[in-house]
Amino acid sequence: MAQSKDDILLKKIALCIKQIREDTAITLDDFYVDTGIHLARIEQGKTNVSILTLSSICTYFNISLKDFFGLIEEIN
């Protein structure tokens, strides 16, 4: 069964967030302590992340939303 466009987008967002976090060597625990945001379910693509939460994540990693969505477009 084919995935819906929404599911595909959530998976791309999840993959992008996880890659950024791993590239910066930040653990899930460290991120939670610093922000109060639980990334585990977001990184699994099981949570529809709000734009405010996504903005907070991007701010933490010093990346603009524009750049973040640019990264998502590069994911196949």
N, C-alpha and C positions, 0 to 999 in steps of 0.2 A: 504494500500500500504506500502510495506516495505521501511524502510529508507536505503539510500545508506551508504556504509562504511564511505564515507567522512562526511556525515551528522552526523553519530554516533560519529566519532572522534571529530568533532567540538563541539558537545554537551558535550562530556567528558572533553574536554579542558575547555569549559565554566564553567562547574560544578566545576572542580578542582580549577580554578582561583577564582571563587566566594567563595568557601569554605575556601580557604587560606585567602582571604581578610576578610571574616567574622570572621574567627578564630583569626585574628590579630586586630580585631575591627577598621579597616580602612574603612572610608566611601568612596563612589564613588567620592565625591567632594574632599576629602583630597587627594586621590590617584591622581586625575587630577591635583590639585595644585602642588603636589610634582613632578609629572612626565610629565605632558602634554599629557597623554594618556587617552582617553575616554574608560572606561571599560564597560559601559552599554551595548552596542551592542555586545561586545566580550562575556560578561557574558550571553547574551541571545542566543549565538550560531549562530548569524546571520552574523558574520563577520569572514572571513578567516584570522586569525591573522598571521602576518609574523613571521618568526623565530627571526628576530631582535627585534620586539615588544615583543614577548614571552620572549626573553632573558632579556629585560629591566624589564619586570614584575617580572621575577624570581629574578633578581638582587635586585630589590626593596624589595622583601619579603625574601631576604637572603636564597634563595633555588637554588640549581644547576638545570640546565636543565635535567640532568640525574635523579635527585631525582623527579623532576616534572613529567617526563614521567613515572617513576616508580609508582607514585601516580595514573596516568591515567590508567595504566594497572590494578590497583586494583579496578577500578570502573566497575561495571557490567552494 
